[in-house]
Amino acid sequence: QGRLVESGGGVVYSGGSLRLSCVAEDLIFRHRDMSWYRQAPGKQRELVATITSDHKSIYADSVKGRFIISRDNPKNTASLEMNNLKPEDTAVYYCYSIREGYAEYWGQGTQVTVTS
């Protein structure tokens, strides 16, 4: 039974940077698309970025030019580099993994708080 383990959240001032990591355990990582979602208080969970198994990246308009998603297949790790953070980026960030025909997985979530 696989799982996703996130790390790297925290509190940062506006304009600062954070890097989130997601380690996939007991999964064939290289075949999976990896995404980051976030959910702010009182709001729906939204897609932030996706990196496909063939390394194509997709970003929400709100984070384009500021966030970078990447993956390291030998380390079974997906990362989200977040730069020029804004208070509206404050949310719980979730790692998500999917592969067609197989189970999907969510991480436990990591809190990111941006103060002005």
C-alpha positions in Angstrom: 0.0 0.0 0.0 1.6 3.2 -1.1 1.6 6.6 0.5 2.8 10.2 0.0 4.8 12.0 2.6 5.1 15.8 2.4 7.5 18.2 4.1 8.7 21.7 3.9 5.8 23.9 4.9 6.2 26.8 7.3 5.7 30.5 8.0 7.4 33.0 5.7 7.1 36.7 5.0 5.6 38.1 1.9 8.1 37.9 -1.0 9.9 34.9 0.6 10.4 31.4 -0.7 9.7 27.9 0.5 10.3 24.5 -1.0 7.8 21.6 -0.5 8.8 18.0 -1.0 6.7 14.9 -1.5 8.2 11.4 -1.2 6.3 8.5 -2.7 6.7 5.3 -0.7 5.9 1.8 -2.2 4.8 3.2 -5.5 6.3 2.9 -9.0 6.9 6.7 -9.0 8.3 7.1 -12.6 4.9 6.1 -14.1 2.8 8.6 -12.1 1.7 12.1 -12.7 2.4 14.2 -9.6 0.5 17.3 -8.6 0.3 19.9 -5.8 -3.1 21.2 -4.6 -3.9 23.7 -2.0 -6.8 24.5 0.2 -7.3 27.8 2.0 -9.7 28.3 4.9 -13.3 28.4 3.6 -12.3 27.7 0.0 -12.3 24.7 -2.3 -9.2 22.7 -2.9 -7.5 23.9 -6.1 -4.8 22.6 -8.4 -1.5 24.5 -8.2 0.8 22.5 -10.5 1.2 19.2 -12.2 4.2 17.4 -13.6 3.5 14.4 -15.8 5.4 11.1 -15.9 7.1 12.5 -19.1 8.1 15.7 -17.3 5.5 18.1 -18.8 4.5 20.9 -16.3 1.2 22.7 -15.9 0.6 25.6 -13.6 -2.4 27.5 -12.3 -2.4 31.1 -13.6 -2.1 32.4 -10.0 1.3 30.8 -9.6 2.8 31.0 -13.1 6.3 32.6 -13.0 6.6 32.1 -9.2 6.3 28.4 -8.6 8.3 25.6 -10.1 7.3 21.9 -9.9 9.9 19.2 -10.5 10.5 15.6 -9.9 13.4 13.3 -9.2 12.5 9.8 -10.2 15.5 8.0 -8.6 14.5 9.6 -5.3 10.8 9.1 -5.7 10.3 12.8 -4.9 8.3 15.6 -6.3 9.0 19.2 -5.3 7.4 22.5 -5.4 9.7 25.6 -5.3 7.6 28.6 -4.3 9.0 32.0 -4.8 7.8 35.6 -4.3 5.1 34.2 -1.9 2.0 36.3 -1.3 -0.5 36.2 1.6 -3.0 34.7 -0.7 -0.8 31.7 -1.1 -1.5 30.8 2.5 -3.1 27.3 2.5 -2.6 23.7 3.3 -0.7 22.2 0.4 -1.4 18.6 -0.6 0.6 16.3 -2.8 -1.4 14.1 -5.2 -0.4 11.1 -7.4 -2.3 9.4 -10.1 -1.7 6.8 -12.8 -4.3 5.7 -15.2 -5.8 2.4 -14.2 -4.2 2.5 -10.7 -5.1 3.9 -7.3 -4.7 7.6 -6.6 -3.0 8.9 -3.5 -3.1 12.1 -1.4 -0.5 13.3 1.1 -1.4 14.4 4.6 -1.0 18.1 3.8 1.5 20.7 4.9 0.7 24.2 6.1 2.1 27.2 4.3 1.5 30.6 5.9 2.6 33.8 4.3 2.5 36.9 6.5 2.7 40.5 5.2 
